[in-house]
């Protein structure tokens, strides 16, 4: 099989893009401050309170919801409601991990919602 000059350029561009993608993903998911992964925003509607946590820091946070305790876990640049006192556990079992700005998780019985905000969303909010 004879490769033409244009074919070699296309292959080189594909390889370079793959290497860039792997290195970017590695820096994004590394623990530490090499890449700002954004923040998770937790809103407690029962208390009319909003708090923000850094997605670079793996941790669990406890909140008091309408029905009782709720736990938000942040791990590797994503977040979830990992425990709740609500009866159906939809927030834990159905919503799962939130890692993109268009995703959210909500525990309606406990009046708590979480969402992710990435740095490129624009701004100093």
Secondary structure, 3 states (H helix, E strand, C coil): CCCCHHHHHHHHHHHHHHHHHHHHHHHHHCCCCCCCCCEEEEEECCCCEEEEEECCCCEEEEEECCCCEEEEEEECCEEEEEEECCCCCHHHHHHCCECCCCCEEEECCCCEEEEEECHHHCCCC
